[in-house]
Amino acid sequence: MNIFVTGATGYIGGTVAVKLMEAGHRVTGLARNAERATLLEERGITPVVGTLDDLDVLAAAAKAADAIANTANADHPFAARALAEALEGSAKTLLHTSGTTIIADNATGEPSDAVFNEDMPRGRLPEKASRIATDRLVVETARRGVRAVVLCPGLVYGAGLGVARHSPQIPAFIATAKAAGIPRHVGRGLNVWSNVHVEDCADAYLAALEHGPAGAFYFLEGGADSMIDVNRAVAQMLGLGEETQAMTLDEAAREWNLPMAHAMGSNVRVSADKARKVLAWMPSRPAMCDDIVGGSYRDLQSS
């Protein structure tokens, strides 16, 4: 099949694109400029030059493709709607990417026992309302002749296979630890995030493409770790000893930015039992802390 991938130069999308090509599919990728288009061409991906704001470009590419993997931005409802509307009545597949902060709390580093599945209410924080509404928009296109599936991964880690090698969270922890000489986390760092290796995440997209039912929503996780344990792994990788340091939310916001500070202080725990059962998806890559210590981020040690 010809698969149109938005975010093909990104972290998740780039890895999905590689996995799709390895499976024998042809990939067309959205590129925001000529430079990005060249990067895609070098990797065997046919570029379509445009951005998520170019709704006519998105619609044309969607109609020309056999299926779509929308991995570029979970918070762009206009692009999601344009892609969905372009596929109405076609029975084509639309794989849309969400993110598990839709169930985040405001814990500032404190723990929680709450673990969410797909049948539980979402949206504990008002700032996530738009993303939740966009997910719902995509799911509901199943009623209008689109095989729409929403995939909602936890914190994605590991070395990407495409242009982008890393997602922002772990590199931010590493940069902070290097600058301060000690890893730092929000509050006590006892808050827990579900996480998934980027290649396991991409495998779920292929499984959903092959046999995901229309109108489905899946959380994706391969494990869970507290932020203090993640930072201890960063310390071990950098040879900084075992100590970590707490930051206030204001300090974390100045160190990173306010949305990331809130996110990295929250609890985001989900169960992927549904994806394991329905998609026969079995994450198998190294656990996140092992992956940090074991080498996926060693290219950032001296950068």
Backbone as CSV, one residue per row, in Angstrom:
resi,resn,N_x,N_y,N_z,CA_x,CA_y,CA_z,C_x,C_y,C_z
1,MET,0.829,-1.195,0.000,0.000,0.000,0.000,0.872,1.257,0.000
2,ASN,0.258,2.357,-0.427,0.895,3.665,-0.323,0.352,4.338,0.939
3,ILE,1.219,4.580,1.920,0.811,5.145,3.202,1.310,6.583,3.291
4,PHE,0.393,7.505,3.559,0.762,8.905,3.761,1.018,9.118,5.245
5,VAL,2.235,9.575,5.593,2.633,9.768,6.985,2.883,11.251,7.234
6,THR,2.077,11.856,8.104,2.427,13.185,8.585,3.393,13.006,9.752
7,GLY,4.362,13.901,9.859,5.394,13.721,10.885,6.460,12.731,10.471
8,ALA,6.637,12.526,9.185,7.595,11.527,8.702,9.038,11.884,9.016
9,THR,9.316,13.168,9.251,10.665,13.547,9.682,10.765,13.608,11.197
10,GLY,9.700,13.272,11.893,9.687,13.323,13.344,10.119,12.016,13.980
11,TYR,9.942,11.956,15.284,10.439,10.832,16.089,9.571,9.590,15.926
12,ILE,8.306,9.695,16.277,7.417,8.534,16.102,7.170,8.286,14.622
13,GLY,6.820,9.340,13.884,6.500,9.172,12.477,7.644,8.634,11.652
14,GLY,8.863,9.077,11.949,10.017,8.568,11.212,10.236,7.089,11.443
15,THR,10.028,6.664,12.674,10.184,5.244,12.994,9.056,4.424,12.377
16,VAL,7.824,4.949,12.419,6.698,4.285,11.757,6.969,4.143,10.265
17,ALA,7.481,5.199,9.639,7.755,5.161,8.202,8.762,4.071,7.852
18,VAL,9.821,3.968,8.637,10.823,2.924,8.392,10.204,1.542,8.530
19,LYS,9.412,1.346,9.577,8.775,0.049,9.791,7.813,-0.291,8.652
20,LEU,7.094,0.703,8.158,6.180,0.473,7.048,6.941,0.036,5.794
21,MET,8.047,0.707,5.512,8.831,0.331,4.330,9.436,-1.055,4.491
22,GLU,9.885,-1.373,5.689,10.418,-2.709,5.932,9.356,-3.780,5.710
23,ALA,8.100,-3.415,5.929,6.999,-4.357,5.725,6.537,-4.411,4.272
24,GLY,7.176,-3.629,3.392,6.862,-3.679,1.972,5.943,-2.584,1.462
25,HIS,5.571,-1.642,2.324,4.701,-0.548,1.894,5.520,0.596,1.301
26,ARG,4.861,1.406,0.485,5.443,2.649,-0.004,4.969,3.780,0.893
27,VAL,5.853,4.724,1.179,5.524,5.799,2.114,5.665,7.148,1.432
28,THR,4.630,7.955,1.590,4.654,9.362,1.208,4.643,10.169,2.496
29,GLY,5.533,11.128,2.602,5.653,11.849,3.865,5.500,13.347,3.706
30,LEU,4.837,13.966,4.666,4.687,15.417,4.684,6.001,16.054,5.124
31,ALA,6.455,17.037,4.367,7.694,17.761,4.687,7.413,19.251,4.631
32,ARG,7.793,19.983,5.682,7.401,21.394,5.765,8.233,22.311,4.880
33,ASN,9.348,21.826,4.322,10.141,22.643,3.414,11.005,21.739,2.545
34,ALA,11.742,22.364,1.597,12.548,21.593,0.649,13.658,20.812,1.346
35,GLU,14.228,21.413,2.391,15.290,20.717,3.120,14.773,19.424,3.743
36,ARG,13.591,19.499,4.370,12.996,18.307,4.958,12.603,17.303,3.876
37,ALA,12.168,17.806,2.741,11.820,16.915,1.638,13.028,16.104,1.177
38,THR,14.181,16.758,1.121,15.409,16.048,0.733,15.751,14.954,1.736
39,LEU,15.586,15.233,3.027,15.851,14.221,4.051,14.964,13.002,3.860
40,LEU,13.715,13.216,3.484,12.814,12.086,3.239,13.236,11.319,1.992
41,GLU,13.563,12.031,0.928,13.982,11.375,-0.309,15.199,10.495,-0.085
42,GLU,16.134,10.970,0.745,17.340,10.192,1.039,17.008,8.883,1.747
43,ARG,15.848,8.824,2.363,15.428,7.615,3.087,14.395,6.803,2.323
44,GLY,14.194,7.137,1.056,13.284,6.363,0.226,11.820,6.720,0.391
45,ILE,11.537,7.880,0.977,10.162,8.336,1.200,9.834,9.439,0.201
46,THR,8.699,9.335,-0.466,8.271,10.352,-1.413,7.723,11.555,-0.654
47,PRO,8.320,12.726,-0.818,7.861,13.882,-0.031,6.661,14.596,-0.644
48,VAL,5.827,15.118,0.227,4.780,16.069,-0.134,5.090,17.330,0.668
49,VAL,5.410,18.426,-0.007,5.823,19.638,0.687,4.587,20.397,1.165
50,GLY,4.546,20.654,2.469,3.445,21.379,3.069,3.495,21.245,4.575
51,THR,2.600,21.949,5.238,2.509,21.888,6.691,1.121,21.415,7.087
52,LEU,0.926,21.227,8.373,-0.391,20.816,8.863,-1.439,21.916,8.654
53,ASP,-1.002,23.134,8.420,-1.937,24.229,8.154,-2.391,24.272,6.699
54,ASP,-1.720,23.505,5.830,-2.089,23.468,4.407,-3.134,22.382,4.200
55,LEU,-4.372,22.681,4.528,-5.413,21.659,4.561,-5.703,21.081,3.184
56,ASP,-5.554,21.886,2.129,-5.778,21.361,0.785,-4.701,20.348,0.401
57,VAL,-3.471,20.602,0.819,-2.376,19.657,0.565,-2.631,18.350,1.303
58,LEU,-3.045,18.446,2.565,-3.351,17.248,3.347,-4.469,16.444,2.702
59,ALA,-5.519,17.109,2.290,-6.660,16.410,1.710,-6.270,15.696,0.419
60,ALA,-5.501,16.369,-0.431,-5.085,15.757,-1.688,-4.204,14.531,-1.445
61,ALA,-3.257,14.653,-0.503,-2.377,13.519,-0.195,-3.169,12.366,0.411
62,ALA,-4.154,12.689,1.243,-4.976,11.655,1.866,-5.767,10.888,0.822
63,LYS,-6.357,11.604,-0.114,-7.160,10.956,-1.148,-6.298,10.097,-2.079
64,ALA,-5.037,10.484,-2.267,-4.142,9.731,-3.150,-3.557,8.495,-2.479
65,ALA,-3.613,8.435,-1.150,-3.002,7.331,-0.409,-4.014,6.216,-0.158
66,ASP,-3.484,5.054,0.203,-4.325,3.919,0.597,-4.641,3.951,2.086
67,ALA,-3.798,4.622,2.861,-3.995,4.738,4.298,-3.160,5.902,4.796
68,ILE,-3.476,6.370,6.010,-2.788,7.521,6.590,-2.334,7.182,7.999
69,ALA,-1.119,7.620,8.337,-0.645,7.614,9.728,-0.375,9.059,10.106
70,ASN,-1.241,9.633,10.920,-1.107,11.032,11.333,-0.339,11.069,12.643
71,THR,0.964,11.336,12.561,1.830,11.292,13.741,2.447,12.643,14.064
72,ALA,2.057,13.693,13.354,2.792,14.954,13.438,2.487,15.753,14.693
73,ASN,1.203,15.863,15.061,0.850,16.758,16.163,-0.509,16.342,16.703
74,ALA,-0.540,15.856,17.930,-1.799,15.424,18.542,-2.714,16.588,18.864
75,ASP,-2.200,17.802,18.808,-2.965,18.983,19.192,-3.241,19.905,18.006
76,HIS,-3.497,19.303,16.845,-3.857,20.090,15.661,-5.189,19.562,15.131
77,PRO,-6.301,20.012,15.718,-7.602,19.466,15.322,-7.979,19.765,13.878
78,PHE,-7.491,20.860,13.326,-7.846,21.216,11.957,-7.266,20.207,10.963
79,ALA,-6.013,19.814,11.196,-5.396,18.811,10.326,-6.095,17.465,10.470
80,ALA,-6.394,17.078,11.701,-7.074,15.798,11.916,-8.427,15.775,11.217
81,ARG,-9.162,16.882,11.301,-10.470,16.929,10.658,-10.334,16.905,9.136
82,ALA,-9.348,17.610,8.592,-9.158,17.615,7.142,-8.842,16.218,6.619
83,LEU,-7.984,15.504,7.341,-7.645,14.141,6.925,-8.861,13.229,7.015
84,ALA,-9.585,13.332,8.106,-10.758,12.478,8.298,-11.818,12.756,7.233
85,GLU,-12.089,14.034,6.969,-13.100,14.375,5.982,-12.695,13.934,4.579
86,ALA,-11.388,13.974,4.278,-10.921,13.546,2.961,-11.154,12.059,2.723
87,LEU,-11.218,11.286,3.812,-11.378,9.835,3.681,-12.817,9.359,3.828
88,GLU,-13.749,10.255,4.110,-15.127,9.829,4.368,-15.677,8.995,3.216
89,GLY,-16.255,7.836,3.570,-16.862,6.944,2.595,-15.897,6.069,1.829
90,SER,-14.598,6.176,2.117,-13.589,5.449,1.339,-13.234,4.085,1.918
91,ALA,-13.557,3.861,3.194,-13.161,2.654,3.931,-11.646,2.561,4.107
92,LYS,-10.942,3.660,3.851,-9.496,3.675,4.062,-9.184,3.814,5.552
93,THR,-7.935,3.495,5.896,-7.504,3.513,7.292,-6.871,4.855,7.641
94,LEU,-7.289,5.396,8.785,-6.671,6.599,9.357,-6.170,6.245,10.748
95,LEU,-4.854,6.218,10.905,-4.233,6.000,12.214,-3.853,7.364,12.777
96,HIS,-4.452,7.714,13.884,-4.233,9.034,14.467,-3.518,8.902,15.809
97,THR,-2.564,9.784,16.047,-1.751,9.746,17.254,-2.268,10.712,18.300
98,SER,-2.540,10.191,19.492,-2.864,11.014,20.645,-1.693,10.920,21.619
99,GLY,-1.916,11.210,22.888,-0.865,11.099,23.896,-1.488,10.989,25.267
100,THR,-0.829,10.250,26.145,-1.450,9.888,27.411,-1.550,11.014,28.433
101,THR,-1.044,12.208,28.112,-1.281,13.310,29.047,-2.759,13.683,29.123
102,ILE,-3.590,13.074,28.286,-5.038,13.295,28.408,-5.575,12.788,29.750
103,ILE,-4.792,11.961,30.457,-5.230,11.487,31.776,-4.309,12.002,32.881
104,ALA,-3.468,12.982,32.558,-2.522,13.509,33.547,-3.246,14.198,34.697
105,ASP,-2.598,14.163,35.879,-3.104,14.897,37.035,-2.201,16.113,37.287
106,ASN,-2.362,16.735,38.434,-1.573,17.916,38.785,-0.799,17.616,40.063
107,ALA,0.022,16.558,40.028,0.588,15.984,41.242,1.863,16.652,41.718
108,THR,2.551,17.401,40.865,3.832,18.044,41.180,4.792,17.088,41.897
109,GLY,4.924,15.896,41.330,5.911,14.947,41.824,5.437,13.965,42.866
110,GLU,4.163,14.001,43.234,3.625,13.060,44.216,3.008,11.851,43.504
111,PRO,2.970,10.692,44.148,2.493,9.471,43.481,0.966,9.376,43.451
112,SER,0.480,8.481,42.616,-0.946,8.151,42.539,-1.074,6.685,42.148
113,ASP,-2.116,6.032,42.642,-2.357,4.625,42.304,-3.261,4.473,41.085
114,ALA,-3.752,5.563,40.514,-4.714,5.481,39.407,-4.037,4.968,38.137
115,VAL,-4.619,3.934,37.531,-4.164,3.390,36.250,-5.378,3.366,35.321
116,PHE,-5.284,4.000,34.175,-6.420,4.186,33.289,-6.449,3.144,32.180
117,ASN,-7.659,2.707,31.821,-7.859,1.944,30.596,-8.778,2.737,29.681
118,GLU,-9.062,2.180,28.499,-9.777,2.936,27.475,-11.238,3.227,27.833
119,ASP,-11.785,2.490,28.773,-13.197,2.665,29.122,-13.421,3.677,30.241
120,MET,-12.362,4.216,30.796,-12.491,5.155,31.919,-12.549,6.594,31.414
121,PRO,-13.217,7.477,32.150,-13.275,8.901,31.750,-11.879,9.514,31.698
122,ARG,-11.678,10.408,30.741,-10.396,11.087,30.582,-10.568,12.567,30.819
123,GLY,-9.455,13.262,30.972,-9.525,14.713,31.048,-9.615,15.254,32.450
124,ARG,-8.604,14.958,33.279,-8.581,15.514,34.625,-8.129,16.965,34.636
125,LEU,-7.483,17.407,33.561,-6.995,18.788,33.481,-7.669,19.496,32.309
126,PRO,-8.110,20.733,32.488,-8.859,21.419,31.426,-8.049,21.653,30.163
127,GLU,-6.740,21.768,30.297,-5.924,22.055,29.117,-5.869,20.892,28.129
128,LYS,-6.384,19.738,28.515,-6.380,18.578,27.623,-7.701,18.394,26.877
129,ALA,-8.643,19.309,27.066,-9.969,19.148,26.467,-9.915,19.101,24.939
130,SER,-9.077,19.940,24.336,-9.013,19.977,22.879,-8.483,18.659,22.309
131,ARG,-7.440,18.102,22.938,-6.891,16.829,22.442,-7.926,15.717,22.564
132,ILE,-8.640,15.679,23.660,-9.661,14.659,23.855,-10.759,14.809,22.810
133,ALA,-11.154,16.042,22.520,-12.175,16.291,21.506,-11.688,15.865,20.121
134,THR,-10.406,16.091,19.830,-9.848,15.678,18.545,-9.836,14.158,18.422
135,ASP,-9.451,13.477,19.487,-9.501,12.005,19.484,-10.920,11.525,19.180
136,ARG,-11.897,12.160,19.824,-13.297,11.763,19.639,-13.736,12.009,18.191
137,LEU,-13.307,13.142,17.637,-13.630,13.453,16.243,-13.140,12.344,15.311
138,VAL,-11.897,11.894,15.525,-11.325,10.856,14.672,-12.076,9.539,14.849
139,VAL,-12.293,9.136,16.081,-12.992,7.878,16.347,-14.370,7.870,15.699
140,GLU,-15.069,8.990,15.771,-16.436,9.043,15.260,-16.521,9.007,13.744
141,THR,-15.382,9.214,13.036,-15.428,9.102,11.579,-15.627,7.659,11.137
142,ALA,-15.496,6.712,12.062,-15.807,5.315,11.726,-17.265,5.169,11.293
143,ARG,-18.120,6.071,11.761,-19.533,6.036,11.373,-19.747,6.547,9.956
144,ARG,-18.701,7.172,9.393,-18.827,7.773,8.066,-17.869,7.135,7.065
145,GLY,-17.620,5.845,7.262,-16.889,5.095,6.246,-15.392,5.226,6.293
146,VAL,-14.831,5.498,7.477,-13.374,5.554,7.638,-12.962,4.514,8.679
147,ARG,-11.935,3.727,8.382,-11.426,2.783,9.392,-10.446,3.560,10.268
148,ALA,-11.007,4.328,11.191,-10.226,5.225,12.037,-9.810,4.523,13.321
149,VAL,-8.531,4.658,13.675,-7.980,4.082,14.900,-7.100,5.132,15.563
150,VAL,-7.324,5.364,16.857,-6.484,6.299,17.615,-5.525,5.502,18.482
151,LEU,-4.238,5.838,18.377,-3.184,5.202,19.164,-2.637,6.235,20.132
152,CYS,-2.575,5.866,21.408,-2.258,6.830,22.466,-1.083,6.312,23.301
153,PRO,0.153,6.598,22.872,1.320,6.083,23.599,1.662,6.884,24.841
154,GLY,2.268,6.202,25.813,2.842,6.873,26.961,4.124,7.578,26.568
155,LEU,4.986,7.839,27.539,6.260,8.496,27.261,7.074,7.592,26.336
156,VAL,7.376,8.086,25.145,8.071,7.282,24.143,9.574,7.507,24.287
157,TYR,10.328,6.425,24.311,11.768,6.513,24.544,12.502,5.613,23.564
158,GLY,13.825,5.677,23.602,14.651,4.847,22.730,15.116,5.619,21.507
159,ALA,15.990,5.007,20.726,16.551,5.647,19.540,15.609,5.482,18.359
160,GLY,15.160,6.614,17.806,14.297,6.564,16.637,15.046,6.079,15.401
161,LEU,14.294,5.559,14.437,14.891,5.006,13.225,14.916,5.999,12.068
162,GLY,14.276,7.148,12.234,14.195,8.117,11.155,15.126,9.292,11.356
163,VAL,14.705,10.451,10.849,15.517,11.666,10.960,15.705,12.062,12.416
164,ALA,14.613,12.077,13.177,14.674,12.468,14.593,15.031,11.263,15.450
165,ARG,16.014,11.422,16.289,16.519,10.299,17.085,15.841,10.170,18.439
166,HIS,15.330,11.287,18.982,14.816,11.253,20.345,13.573,12.127,20.493
167,SER,12.759,11.782,21.480,11.672,12.661,21.905,12.242,13.635,22.937
168,PRO,11.510,14.686,23.317,12.143,15.741,24.117,12.369,15.423,25.583
169,GLN,11.635,14.481,26.185,11.633,14.390,27.642,12.967,13.905,28.217
170,ILE,13.438,12.759,27.795,14.689,12.219,28.359,15.877,13.127,28.038
171,PRO,16.003,13.624,26.794,17.088,14.585,26.543,17.029,15.809,27.437
172,ALA,15.827,16.268,27.790,15.727,17.419,28.701,16.266,17.069,30.079
173,PHE,15.932,15.882,30.581,16.482,15.440,31.860,18.009,15.360,31.793
174,ILE,18.522,14.842,30.681,19.971,14.702,30.528,20.640,16.076,30.495
175,ALA,20.093,17.000,29.720,20.676,18.341,29.625,20.662,19.047,30.979
176,THR,19.571,18.888,31.719,19.483,19.502,33.043,20.520,18.915,33.989
177,ALA,20.649,17.596,33.964,21.623,16.926,34.840,23.047,17.359,34.510
178,LYS,23.358,17.490,33.238,24.709,17.903,32.846,24.990,19.342,33.271
179,ALA,24.003,20.215,33.119,24.207,21.614,33.472,24.331,21.812,34.976
180,ALA,23.530,21.069,35.748,23.511,21.244,37.201,24.506,20.336,37.919
181,GLY,25.002,19.318,37.216,25.879,18.340,37.851,25.133,17.327,38.685
182,ILE,23.798,17.362,38.591,22.957,16.434,39.337,21.592,16.380,38.638
183,PRO,21.004,15.198,38.489,19.679,15.122,37.867,18.628,15.819,38.734
184,ARG,17.652,16.448,38.081,16.632,17.204,38.798,15.244,16.802,38.291
185,HIS,14.281,16.752,39.195,12.920,16.353,38.860,11.943,17.251,39.598
186,VAL,10.690,17.228,39.206,9.667,18.056,39.845,9.297,17.450,41.194
187,GLY,9.380,18.250,42.240,9.028,17.768,43.579,9.842,16.552,43.968
188,ARG,9.181,15.596,44.631,9.887,14.385,45.069,10.146,13.399,43.935
189,GLY,9.553,13.625,42.786,9.784,12.742,41.641,9.159,11.369,41.799
190,LEU,8.178,11.243,42.662,7.546,9.944,42.891,6.377,9.694,41.938
191,ASN,6.039,10.681,41.134,5.005,10.487,40.120,5.477,9.502,39.059
192,VAL,4.541,8.778,38.486,4.857,7.658,37.589,4.259,7.888,36.211
193,TRP,5.063,7.589,35.209,4.611,7.634,33.814,4.679,6.242,33.206
194,SER,3.629,5.838,32.497,3.733,4.691,31.600,4.597,5.092,30.413
195,ASN,5.297,4.136,29.863,6.207,4.441,28.761,6.237,3.303,27.750
196,VAL,6.760,3.598,26.573,6.819,2.597,25.503,8.005,2.912,24.601
197,HIS,8.753,1.881,24.253,9.890,2.050,23.346,9.385,2.455,21.967
198,VAL,10.113,3.335,21.289,9.647,3.876,20.027,9.433,2.785,18.975
199,GLU,10.254,1.729,18.972,10.037,0.667,17.996,8.824,-0.181,18.355
200,ASP,8.599,-0.419,19.645,7.369,-1.107,20.052,6.157,-0.263,19.677
201,CYS,6.250,1.037,19.882,5.177,1.944,19.517,4.876,1.833,18.020
202,ALA,5.908,1.875,17.195,5.721,1.779,15.748,5.114,0.433,15.353
203,ASP,5.502,-0.624,16.052,4.921,-1.940,15.761,3.407,-1.931,15.962
204,ALA,2.938,-1.155,16.932,1.498,-1.062,17.180,0.785,-0.411,16.002
205,TYR,1.414,0.555,15.349,0.816,1.177,14.172,0.654,0.155,13.048
206,LEU,1.672,-0.676,12.858,1.563,-1.694,11.816,0.470,-2.707,12.149
207,ALA,0.377,-3.072,13.424,-0.664,-4.013,13.828,-2.049,-3.408,13.624
208,ALA,-2.201,-2.128,13.956,-3.483,-1.451,13.762,-3.810,-1.319,12.278
209,LEU,-2.806,-1.067,11.465,-3.013,-0.989,10.015,-3.525,-2.316,9.476
210,GLU,-2.986,-3.400,9.986,-3.338,-4.722,9.481,-4.717,-5.184,9.953
211,HIS,-5.022,-4.995,11.229,-6.289,-5.555,11.704,-6.933,-4.778,12.847
212,GLY,-6.678,-3.475,12.933,-7.360,-2.670,13.937,-8.796,-2.388,13.521
213,PRO,-9.776,-2.641,14.374,-11.167,-2.378,14.020,-11.477,-0.881,13.964
214,ALA,-12.406,-0.511,13.102,-12.784,0.895,12.946,-13.354,1.445,14.248
215,GLY,-12.972,2.675,14.562,-13.493,3.343,15.738,-12.820,2.953,17.034
216,ALA,-11.650,2.328,16.960,-10.959,1.852,18.164,-10.003,2.906,18.704
217,PHE,-9.760,2.823,19.997,-8.808,3.683,20.711,-7.952,2.776,21.578
218,TYR,-6.617,2.934,21.491,-5.718,2.067,22.244,-4.663,2.881,22.989
219,PHE,-4.533,2.634,24.291,-3.353,3.075,25.015,-2.192,2.142,24.669
220,LEU,-0.979,2.703,24.637,0.230,1.922,24.367,1.225,2.134,25.497
221,GLU,1.628,1.052,26.141,2.659,1.105,27.184,3.350,-0.237,27.269
222,GLY,4.634,-0.177,27.626,5.400,-1.394,27.843,5.947,-1.496,29.246
223,GLY,5.600,-0.509,30.086,6.078,-0.481,31.463,5.777,0.865,32.074
224,ALA,6.285,1.104,33.278,6.062,2.378,33.967,7.212,2.631,34.929
225,ASP,7.573,3.915,35.071,8.673,4.290,35.957,8.368,5.626,36.616
226,SER,8.840,5.790,37.842,8.758,7.091,38.501,9.823,8.007,37.915
227,MET,9.583,9.302,38.029,10.538,10.261,37.487,11.844,10.280,38.287
228,ILE,11.795,9.931,39.554,13.057,9.864,40.300,13.893,8.693,39.815
229,ASP,13.246,7.570,39.471,14.001,6.431,38.948,14.558,6.724,37.562
230,VAL,13.793,7.443,36.747,14.298,7.838,35.426,15.536,8.703,35.586
231,ASN,15.497,9.639,36.522,16.649,10.519,36.731,17.824,9.785,37.363
232,ARG,17.559,8.772,38.167,18.650,7.940,38.670,19.327,7.197,37.525
233,ALA,18.543,6.764,36.548,19.131,6.114,35.373,19.976,7.108,34.584
234,VAL,19.505,8.338,34.460,20.285,9.385,33.800,21.596,9.614,34.544
235,ALA,21.533,9.663,35.873,22.747,9.847,36.677,23.730,8.716,36.451
236,GLN,23.228,7.499,36.390,24.108,6.354,36.169,24.749,6.426,34.789
237,MET,23.977,6.814,33.782,24.516,6.923,32.430,25.617,7.978,32.367
238,LEU,25.414,9.099,33.086,26.371,10.210,33.039,27.498,10.071,34.053
239,GLY,27.425,9.051,34.915,28.445,8.877,35.933,28.382,9.930,37.020
240,LEU,27.166,10.329,37.401,26.990,11.396,38.391,26.657,10.878,39.778
241,GLY,26.738,9.595,39.992,26.407,9.061,41.305,24.934,8.718,41.415
242,GLU,24.421,8.671,42.628,23.052,8.220,42.849,22.112,9.315,43.313
243,GLU,22.623,10.504,43.598,21.779,11.570,44.138,20.972,12.255,43.031
244,THR,19.768,12.693,43.405,18.958,13.541,42.537,18.513,14.755,43.351
245,GLN,17.900,15.723,42.672,17.527,16.959,43.350,16.123,17.378,42.943
246,ALA,15.330,17.815,43.917,13.973,18.263,43.655,13.974,19.700,43.133
247,MET,13.020,19.985,42.254,12.758,21.349,41.806,11.311,21.702,42.140
248,THR,11.043,22.954,42.414,9.662,23.399,42.487,9.101,23.457,41.076
249,LEU,7.795,23.554,40.974,7.174,23.660,39.657,7.654,24.908,38.929
250,ASP,7.813,26.016,39.646,8.304,27.249,39.023,9.732,27.081,38.510
251,GLU,10.568,26.418,39.293,11.939,26.168,38.848,11.952,25.290,37.611
252,ALA,11.118,24.259,37.599,11.051,23.353,36.440,10.545,24.087,35.203
253,ALA,9.583,24.995,35.398,9.060,25.766,34.271,10.139,26.663,33.678
254,ARG,10.993,27.228,34.523,12.100,28.049,34.015,13.161,27.181,33.346
255,GLU,13.350,25.981,33.858,14.352,25.068,33.295,13.910,24.538,31.932
256,TRP,12.646,24.166,31.802,12.099,23.610,30.551,11.077,24.588,29.983
257,ASN,9.823,24.368,30.261,8.731,25.294,29.970,7.567,24.855,30.847
258,LEU,6.550,25.673,30.938,5.475,25.365,31.876,4.712,24.086,31.526
259,PRO,4.324,23.850,30.267,3.624,22.598,29.966,4.455,21.357,30.288
260,MET,5.748,21.399,29.963,6.575,20.233,30.260,6.759,20.057,31.761
261,ALA,6.909,21.157,32.486,7.061,21.063,33.938,5.833,20.398,34.566
262,HIS,4.662,20.819,34.152,3.434,20.197,34.653,3.398,18.719,34.282
263,ALA,3.720,18.418,33.018,3.659,17.029,32.558,4.632,16.145,33.322
264,MET,5.874,16.614,33.491,6.879,15.778,34.134,6.683,15.675,35.647
265,GLY,5.749,16.453,36.190,5.390,16.314,37.593,4.102,15.553,37.808
266,SER,3.479,15.101,36.713,2.166,14.453,36.799,2.292,12.934,36.792
267,ASN,1.199,12.287,37.148,1.071,10.834,37.001,0.307,10.540,35.716
268,VAL,0.890,9.672,34.883,0.285,9.314,33.605,0.428,7.806,33.462
269,ARG,-0.499,7.085,34.075,-0.412,5.619,34.107,-1.596,5.016,33.368
270,VAL,-1.280,4.170,32.382,-2.320,3.539,31.561,-2.032,2.052,31.428
271,SER,-3.059,1.323,31.002,-2.925,-0.105,30.710,-3.124,-0.330,29.217
272,ALA,-2.228,-1.097,28.610,-2.343,-1.448,27.190,-2.849,-2.872,27.004
273,ASP,-3.581,-3.385,27.976,-4.101,-4.755,27.853,-4.978,-4.906,26.616
274,LYS,-5.753,-3.874,26.275,-6.632,-3.950,25.104,-5.815,-4.092,23.821
275,ALA,-4.746,-3.313,23.679,-3.902,-3.414,22.482,-3.221,-4.774,22.413
276,ARG,-2.795,-5.281,23.551,-2.169,-6.602,23.562,-3.153,-7.678,23.101
277,LYS,-4.393,-7.561,23.548,-5.386,-8.583,23.233,-5.922,-8.456,21.810
278,VAL,-6.366,-7.265,21.431,-7.040,-7.092,20.148,-6.052,-7.037,18.989
279,LEU,-4.940,-6.344,19.181,-3.956,-6.185,18.111,-2.861,-7.236,18.144
280,ALA,-2.884,-8.094,19.165,-1.808,-9.079,19.349,-0.450,-8.380,19.383
281,TRP,-0.438,-7.231,20.045,0.764,-6.400,20.136,1.524,-6.770,21.396
282,MET,2.812,-7.079,21.232,3.626,-7.508,22.368,4.914,-6.701,22.423
283,PRO,4.968,-5.643,23.205,6.217,-4.872,23.327,7.338,-5.749,23.864
284,SER,8.530,-5.600,23.270,9.621,-6.521,23.615,10.971,-5.834,23.796
285,ARG,11.044,-4.520,23.575,12.339,-3.840,23.682,12.719,-3.597,25.137
286,PRO,13.961,-3.197,25.404,14.400,-2.981,26.785,13.551,-1.959,27.525
287,ALA,13.392,-2.154,28.827,12.661,-1.210,29.667,13.360,0.154,29.635
288,MET,12.610,1.213,29.947,13.120,2.568,29.750,14.394,2.845,30.539
289,CYS,14.419,2.550,31.823,15.615,2.858,32.611,16.806,2.038,32.133
290,ASP,16.569,0.784,31.756,17.646,-0.041,31.202,18.141,0.550,29.889
291,ASP,17.209,1.065,29.094,17.573,1.635,27.803,18.407,2.901,27.986
292,ILE,18.046,3.715,28.979,18.826,4.935,29.252,20.247,4.572,29.669
293,VAL,20.360,3.657,30.613,21.684,3.239,31.090,22.443,2.504,29.993
294,GLY,21.706,1.740,29.176,22.341,0.844,28.202,22.823,1.461,26.932
295,GLY,22.437,2.708,26.623,23.093,3.309,25.478,22.291,4.087,24.479
296,SER,20.948,4.079,24.506,20.198,4.793,23.480,20.467,6.291,23.482
297,TYR,20.895,6.834,24.621,21.072,8.277,24.733,22.540,8.667,24.898
298,ARG,23.443,7.759,24.638,24.856,8.079,24.832,25.364,9.117,23.845
299,ASP,24.632,9.298,22.726,25.022,10.358,21.788,24.808,11.751,22.383
300,LEU,24.068,11.836,23.487,23.822,13.117,24.140,24.765,13.388,25.306
301,GLN,25.645,12.442,25.606,26.520,12.608,26.759,27.458,13.790,26.607
302,SER,27.990,13.989,25.418,28.991,15.055,25.215,28.451,16.194,24.372
303,SER,27.178,16.134,24.007,26.626,17.186,23.133,26.234,18.413,23.944
